């Protein structure tokens, strides 16, 4: 669910960025610039909300969060790295 929220935020920010760039290139006054930016942000917030609903509706498995819990028999990358480091240390101590 957090990834969907990030997608929504990115959509709104990209819309605002495009609006700012177009207004700067056109050389509009500050009042018009702010009005365009506000209208663009509102429109893109609505679009992002609609996209968020569509994504949640079509991909319900994205809502499930595991909170870092792995199924039995699987190790995290950190755990496997720790095992490699400890085995390397064991080899060094055994050769002494």
DSSP file (Angstrom, degrees, kcal/mol; ACC not computed):
  #  RESIDUE AA STRUCTURE BP1 BP2  ACC     N-H-->O    O-->H-N    N-H-->O    O-->H-N    TCO  KAPPA ALPHA  PHI   PSI    X-CA   Y-CA   Z-CA
    1    1 A X     >        0   0    0      0, 0.0     4,-1.7     0, 0.0     5,-0.1   0.000 360.0 360.0 360.0 -33.0    0.0    0.0    0.0
    2    2 A X  H  >  +     0   0    0      1,-0.2     4,-1.9     2,-0.2     5,-0.1   0.866 360.0  55.8 -65.6 -35.1    2.9    2.3    0.7
    3    3 A X  H  > S+     0   0    0      1,-0.2     4,-1.9     2,-0.2    -1,-0.2   0.875 105.0  52.5 -64.9 -35.9    4.2    1.9   -2.9
    4    4 A X  H  > S+     0   0    0      1,-0.2     4,-2.0     2,-0.2    -1,-0.2   0.894 107.7  51.5 -66.6 -39.4    0.8    3.0   -4.2
    5    5 A X  H  X S+     0   0    0     -4,-1.7     4,-2.2     1,-0.2    -1,-0.2   0.882 108.6  51.8 -64.2 -37.4    1.0    6.1   -2.1
    6    6 A X  H  X S+     0   0    0     -4,-1.9     4,-2.4     2,-0.2    -1,-0.2   0.889 106.8  53.0 -65.9 -38.3    4.4    6.9   -3.5
    7    7 A X  H  X S+     0   0    0     -4,-1.9     4,-2.1     1,-0.2    -2,-0.2   0.914 109.0  50.2 -62.3 -42.0    3.1    6.5   -7.1
    8    8 A X  H  X S+     0   0    0     -4,-2.0     4,-2.1     1,-0.2    -2,-0.2   0.919 110.7  48.7 -62.4 -44.4    0.4    9.0   -6.3
    9    9 A X  H  X S+     0   0    0     -4,-2.2     4,-2.5     1,-0.2    -1,-0.2   0.895 110.7  50.6 -64.1 -40.0    2.9   11.5   -4.9
   10   10 A X  H  X S+     0   0    0     -4,-2.4     4,-2.5     2,-0.2    -1,-0.2   0.893 108.5  52.5 -65.4 -39.5    5.2   11.1   -7.9
   11   11 A X  H  X S+     0   0    0     -4,-2.1     4,-2.1     2,-0.2    -2,-0.2   0.930 111.9  45.5 -61.8 -45.7    2.3   11.7  -10.3
   12   12 A X  H  X S+     0   0    0     -4,-2.1     4,-2.3     1,-0.2    -2,-0.2   0.921 113.6  49.0 -65.0 -43.9    1.3   14.9   -8.5
   13   13 A X  H  X S+     0   0    0     -4,-2.5     4,-2.5     1,-0.2    -2,-0.2   0.894 110.6  50.3 -64.9 -39.4    4.9   16.2   -8.3
   14   14 A X  H  X S+     0   0    0     -4,-2.5     4,-2.5     2,-0.2    -1,-0.2   0.905 110.3  50.4 -64.8 -40.1    5.5   15.5  -12.0
   15   15 A X  H  X S+     0   0    0     -4,-2.1     4,-2.2    -5,-0.2    -2,-0.2   0.914 111.9  47.4 -62.3 -42.7    2.3   17.4  -12.9
   16   16 A X  H  X S+     0   0    0     -4,-2.3     4,-2.5     2,-0.2    -2,-0.2   0.897 111.4  51.4 -65.3 -40.5    3.4   20.3  -10.8
   17   17 A X  H  X S+     0   0    0     -4,-2.5     4,-2.6     2,-0.2    -2,-0.2   0.927 110.5  47.6 -62.3 -45.6    6.9   20.3  -12.3
   18   18 A X  H  X S+     0   0    0     -4,-2.5     4,-2.4     1,-0.2    -1,-0.2   0.901 111.9  50.9 -63.0 -40.8    5.5   20.3  -15.9
   19   19 A X  H  X S+     0   0    0     -4,-2.2     4,-2.3    -5,-0.2    -2,-0.2   0.916 111.1  48.2 -62.8 -43.4    3.2   23.1  -15.0
   20   20 A X  H  X S+     0   0    0     -4,-2.5     4,-2.5     2,-0.2     5,-0.2   0.925 111.8  49.0 -62.7 -45.5    6.0   25.2  -13.5
   21   21 A X  H  X S+     0   0    0     -4,-2.6     4,-2.5     1,-0.2     5,-0.2   0.925 112.4  47.6 -62.4 -44.6    8.3   24.6  -16.5
   22   22 A X  H  X S+     0   0    0     -4,-2.4     4,-2.1     1,-0.2    -1,-0.2   0.899 113.4  48.3 -63.6 -40.4    5.5   25.6  -19.0
   23   23 A X  H  X>S+     0   0    0     -4,-2.3     5,-1.6     2,-0.2     4,-1.1   0.886 112.1  48.7 -68.7 -38.0    4.7   28.7  -17.0
   24   24 A X  H  <5S+     0   0    0     -4,-2.5     3,-0.3     2,-0.2    -2,-0.2   0.917 112.1  48.3 -67.0 -43.0    8.3   29.8  -16.7
   25   25 A X  H  <5S+     0   0    0     -4,-2.5    -2,-0.2     1,-0.2    -1,-0.2   0.892 112.3  49.3 -64.1 -38.5    8.9   29.2  -20.4
   26   26 A X  H  <5S-     0   0    0     -4,-2.1    -1,-0.2    -5,-0.2    -2,-0.2   0.701 105.5-133.6 -74.7 -18.2    5.7   31.2  -21.3
   27   27 A X  T  <5 +     0   0    0     -4,-1.1    -3,-0.2    -3,-0.3    -2,-0.1   0.887  39.2 174.1  70.1  40.2    6.8   34.0  -19.0
   28   28 A X      < -     0   0    0     -5,-1.6    -1,-0.1     1,-0.1    -5,-0.0  -0.317  35.4 -94.2 -77.6 162.7    3.5   34.4  -17.2
   29   29 A X     >  -     0   0    0      1,-0.1     4,-2.5    -2,-0.0     5,-0.1  -0.249  37.4-105.2 -72.4 165.8    2.9   36.8  -14.2
   30   30 A X  H  > S+     0   0    0      1,-0.2     4,-2.4     2,-0.2     5,-0.2   0.880 117.7  53.1 -62.9 -40.0    3.2   35.4  -10.7
   31   31 A X  H  > S+     0   0    0      1,-0.2     4,-2.2     2,-0.2    -1,-0.2   0.928 112.5  43.5 -62.3 -46.1   -0.6   35.5  -10.1
   32   32 A X  H  > S+     0   0    0      2,-0.2     4,-2.8     1,-0.2     5,-0.2   0.885 111.2  56.5 -66.2 -38.6   -1.3   33.4  -13.2
   33   33 A X  H  X S+     0   0    0     -4,-2.5     4,-2.4     1,-0.2    -2,-0.2   0.927 109.4  45.1 -57.6 -47.0    1.6   31.1  -12.3
   34   34 A X  H  X S+     0   0    0     -4,-2.4     4,-2.7     2,-0.2    -2,-0.2   0.900 112.7  50.8 -66.8 -41.2    0.1   30.3   -8.9
   35   35 A X  H  X S+     0   0    0     -4,-2.2     4,-2.6     2,-0.2     5,-0.2   0.934 112.3  46.7 -61.5 -45.9   -3.4   29.8  -10.3
   36   36 A X  H  X S+     0   0    0     -4,-2.8     4,-2.6     1,-0.2    -2,-0.2   0.917 113.4  49.3 -62.0 -43.1   -2.1   27.4  -13.0
   37   37 A X  H  X S+     0   0    0     -4,-2.4     4,-2.6    -5,-0.2    -2,-0.2   0.928 112.3  47.3 -63.0 -44.9    0.0   25.5  -10.4
   38   38 A X  H  X S+     0   0    0     -4,-2.7     4,-2.3     2,-0.2    -2,-0.2   0.925 114.1  46.6 -63.6 -45.3   -2.9   25.2   -8.0
   39   39 A X  H  X S+     0   0    0     -4,-2.6     4,-2.5    -5,-0.2    -1,-0.2   0.918 113.7  49.3 -63.0 -43.1   -5.3   24.0  -10.7
   40   40 A X  H  X S+     0   0    0     -4,-2.6     4,-2.7    -5,-0.2     5,-0.2   0.916 110.7  49.5 -62.6 -44.2   -2.7   21.5  -12.0
   41   41 A X  H  X S+     0   0    0     -4,-2.6     4,-2.2     2,-0.2    -1,-0.2   0.919 111.8  48.6 -63.5 -43.0   -2.0   20.2   -8.5
   42   42 A X  H  X S+     0   0    0     -4,-2.3     4,-2.1     2,-0.2    -2,-0.2   0.930 112.9  47.9 -62.9 -44.8   -5.8   19.7   -7.8
   43   43 A X  H  X S+     0   0    0     -4,-2.5     4,-2.4     1,-0.2    -2,-0.2   0.927 113.9  46.4 -62.1 -44.5   -6.3   17.9  -11.2
   44   44 A X  H  X S+     0   0    0     -4,-2.7     4,-2.7     2,-0.2    -1,-0.2   0.806 108.1  56.2 -72.0 -27.6   -3.3   15.7  -10.7
   45   45 A X  H  X S+     0   0    0     -4,-2.2     4,-2.3    -5,-0.2    -1,-0.2   0.925 109.9  46.5 -65.1 -42.9   -4.4   14.8   -7.1
   46   46 A X  H  X S+     0   0    0     -4,-2.1     4,-2.3     2,-0.2    -2,-0.2   0.933 114.2  47.4 -63.3 -45.6   -7.8   13.7   -8.4
   47   47 A X  H  X S+     0   0    0     -4,-2.4     4,-2.6     1,-0.2    -2,-0.2   0.913 112.1  50.0 -61.8 -42.1   -6.0   11.7  -11.2
   48   48 A X  H  X S+     0   0    0     -4,-2.7     4,-2.6     1,-0.2    -1,-0.2   0.891 109.6  51.4 -63.9 -38.8   -3.6   10.1   -8.7
   49   49 A X  H  X S+     0   0    0     -4,-2.3     4,-2.1     2,-0.2    -1,-0.2   0.915 111.1  47.5 -64.0 -42.6   -6.5    9.2   -6.4
   50   50 A X  H  X S+     0   0    0     -4,-2.3     4,-2.3     2,-0.2    -2,-0.2   0.918 113.1  48.3 -64.5 -43.4   -8.3    7.5   -9.3
   51   51 A X  H  X S+     0   0    0     -4,-2.6     4,-2.6     1,-0.2    -2,-0.2   0.894 109.7  53.4 -63.7 -39.7   -5.1    5.7  -10.3
   52   52 A X  H  X S+     0   0    0     -4,-2.6     4,-2.4     2,-0.2    -1,-0.2   0.912 109.4  48.0 -61.4 -43.2   -4.5    4.6   -6.7
   53   53 A X  H  X S+     0   0    0     -4,-2.1     4,-2.1     2,-0.2    -2,-0.2   0.914 111.9  49.8 -64.1 -42.6   -8.0    3.1   -6.5
   54   54 A X  H  X S+     0   0    0     -4,-2.3     4,-2.4     2,-0.2     5,-0.2   0.913 111.8  48.0 -63.3 -42.8   -7.5    1.3   -9.8
   55   55 A X  H  X S+     0   0    0     -4,-2.6     4,-2.5     1,-0.2    -2,-0.2   0.928 113.2  47.1 -64.7 -44.8   -4.2   -0.2   -8.7
   56   56 A X  H  < S+     0   0    0     -4,-2.4    -1,-0.2     1,-0.2    -2,-0.2   0.850 113.9  49.1 -64.9 -33.3   -5.6   -1.3   -5.4
   57   57 A X  H  < S+     0   0    0     -4,-2.1     3,-0.4    -5,-0.2    -2,-0.2   0.893 118.4  37.6 -73.0 -39.7   -8.6   -2.8   -7.1
   58   58 A X  H  < S+     0   0    0     -4,-2.4     2,-0.3     1,-0.2    -2,-0.2   0.755 125.1  37.1 -84.9 -25.7   -6.6   -4.7   -9.7
   59   59 A X    ><  +     0   0    0     -4,-2.5     3,-1.4    -5,-0.2     4,-0.3  -0.607  61.2 160.2-126.9  71.6   -3.7   -5.8   -7.5
   60   60 A X  G >   +     0   0    0     -3,-0.4     3,-1.4    -2,-0.3     4,-0.5   0.756  69.8  69.7 -66.6 -22.7   -5.0   -6.6   -4.0
   61   61 A X  G >  S+     0   0    0      1,-0.3     3,-0.6     2,-0.2    -1,-0.3   0.708  86.0  68.2 -69.2 -17.8   -1.9   -8.6   -3.1
   62   62 A X  G <  S+     0   0    0     -3,-1.4    -1,-0.3     1,-0.2   -59,-0.2   0.745  90.8  63.5 -69.5 -21.9    0.1   -5.4   -3.0
   63   63 A X  G <  S+     0   0    0     -3,-1.4     2,-0.3    -4,-0.3    -1,-0.2   0.770  81.2  94.2 -73.8 -25.6   -1.9   -4.4    0.1
   64   64 A X    <   -     0   0    0     -3,-0.6     2,-0.4    -4,-0.5    -3,-0.0  -0.524  60.8-164.1 -72.4 126.7   -0.5   -7.3    2.1
   65   65 A X        -     0   0    0     -2,-0.3    -2,-0.1     1,-0.1    -3,-0.0  -0.934  15.4-163.8-113.3 135.7    2.5   -6.3    4.1
   66   66 A X    >   -     0   0    0     -2,-0.4     3,-1.7     2,-0.0    -1,-0.1   0.585  27.2-138.4 -92.8 -10.4    4.8   -8.9    5.6
   67   67 A X  T 3  S-     0   0    0      1,-0.3     3,-0.1     2,-0.0    -2,-0.0   0.834  70.2 -55.9  54.7  36.0    6.5   -6.6    8.0
   68   68 A X  T 3  S+     0   0    0      1,-0.3     2,-0.5     0, 0.0    -1,-0.3   0.519 100.6 140.1  80.1   4.8    9.9   -8.2    7.2
   69   69 A X    <   -     0   0    0     -3,-1.7     2,-0.3     1,-0.0    -1,-0.3  -0.715  36.5-157.5 -86.2 127.0    8.7  -11.7    8.1
   70   70 A X        -     0   0    0     -2,-0.5     3,-0.1     4,-0.1     6,-0.1  -0.761  23.5-102.4-102.0 148.8   10.1  -14.3    5.7
   71   71 A X    >   -     0   0    0     -2,-0.3     3,-1.7     1,-0.1    -1,-0.1  -0.240  55.8 -78.4 -61.3 158.5    8.5  -17.7    5.1
   72   72 A X  T 3  S+     0   0    0      1,-0.2    -1,-0.1     3,-0.0     3,-0.1  -0.291 117.1  26.4 -60.3 141.9   10.3  -20.6    6.8
   73   73 A X  T 3  S+     0   0    0      1,-0.3     2,-0.4    -3,-0.1    -1,-0.2   0.347  98.0 105.8  89.1  -5.9   13.4  -21.8    5.1
   74   74 A X    <   -     0   0    0     -3,-1.7     2,-0.3    -4,-0.0    -1,-0.3  -0.881  52.7-157.3-109.7 141.1   14.2  -18.5    3.5
   75   75 A X        -     0   0    0     -2,-0.4     2,-0.1    -3,-0.1    -4,-0.1  -0.829  18.5-118.3-111.6 152.0   17.0  -16.2    4.6
   76   76 A X     >  -     0   0    0     -2,-0.3     4,-1.9     1,-0.1     5,-0.2  -0.396  32.0-108.5 -77.8 166.3   17.3  -12.5    4.1
   77   77 A X  H  > S+     0   0    0      1,-0.2     4,-2.0     2,-0.2     5,-0.2   0.859 121.0  55.1 -64.3 -33.9   20.3  -11.2    2.2
   78   78 A X  H  > S+     0   0    0      1,-0.2     4,-2.4     2,-0.2    -1,-0.2   0.913 106.3  50.9 -65.0 -41.6   21.7   -9.8    5.4
   79   79 A X  H  > S+     0   0    0      1,-0.2     4,-1.9     2,-0.2    -1,-0.2   0.898 110.6  48.1 -63.2 -40.2   21.6  -13.3    7.0
   80   80 A X  H  X S+     0   0    0     -4,-1.9     4,-1.9     2,-0.2    -1,-0.2   0.862 111.0  51.2 -69.8 -34.2   23.4  -14.9    4.1
   81   81 A X  H  X S+     0   0    0     -4,-2.0     4,-2.4     2,-0.2    -2,-0.2   0.886 108.4  51.8 -67.8 -37.7   26.0  -12.2    4.2
   82   82 A X  H  X S+     0   0    0     -4,-2.4     4,-2.6     1,-0.2    -2,-0.2   0.897 108.4  51.7 -64.6 -38.8   26.5  -12.8    7.9
   83   83 A X  H  X S+     0   0    0     -4,-1.9     4,-2.2     2,-0.2    -1,-0.2   0.891 109.9  49.0 -64.3 -39.1   27.0  -16.5    7.3
   84   84 A X  H  X S+     0   0    0     -4,-1.9     4,-2.2     2,-0.2    -2,-0.2   0.920 112.3  48.3 -66.2 -43.3   29.6  -15.8    4.6
   85   85 A X  H  X S+     0   0    0     -4,-2.4     4,-2.2     1,-0.2    -2,-0.2   0.911 112.9  47.0 -64.3 -42.3   31.5  -13.5    6.9
   86   86 A X  H  X S+     0   0    0     -4,-2.6     4,-2.3     1,-0.2    -1,-0.2   0.876 111.5  50.9 -69.4 -35.3   31.4  -15.9    9.8
   87   87 A X  H  X S+     0   0    0     -4,-2.2     4,-2.0     2,-0.2    -1,-0.2   0.878 110.1  50.2 -69.1 -35.3   32.5  -18.8    7.6
   88   88 A X  H  X S+     0   0    0     -4,-2.2     4,-1.9     2,-0.2    -2,-0.2   0.902 111.3  48.4 -66.4 -39.5   35.4  -16.7    6.3
   89   89 A X  H  X S+     0   0    0     -4,-2.2     4,-2.3     2,-0.2    -2,-0.2   0.896 109.9  52.3 -66.5 -39.4   36.4  -15.8    9.9
   90   90 A X  H  X S+     0   0    0     -4,-2.3     4,-2.2     1,-0.2    -1,-0.2   0.892 108.4  51.1 -62.4 -39.8   36.2  -19.5   10.9
   91   91 A X  H  X S+     0   0    0     -4,-2.0     4,-1.5     1,-0.2    -1,-0.2   0.897 110.3  49.1 -65.1 -40.0   38.5  -20.4    8.0
   92   92 A X  H  X S+     0   0    0     -4,-1.9     4,-0.7     1,-0.2    -2,-0.2   0.907 113.5  45.5 -66.4 -41.9   41.0  -17.8    9.0
   93   93 A X  H  < S+     0   0    0     -4,-2.3     3,-0.4     1,-0.2    -1,-0.2   0.857 111.3  52.6 -71.6 -32.6   41.0  -18.9   12.7
   94   94 A X  H  < S+     0   0    0     -4,-2.2    -1,-0.2     1,-0.2    -2,-0.2   0.815 105.6  54.5 -73.2 -27.7   41.3  -22.6   11.7
   95   95 A X  H  <        0   0    0     -4,-1.5    -1,-0.2     1,-0.2    -2,-0.2   0.693 360.0 360.0 -78.2 -16.2   44.3  -22.0    9.5
   96   96 A X     <        0   0    0     -4,-0.7    -1,-0.2    -3,-0.4    -2,-0.2   0.462 360.0 360.0 -81.2 360.0   46.2  -20.3   12.4
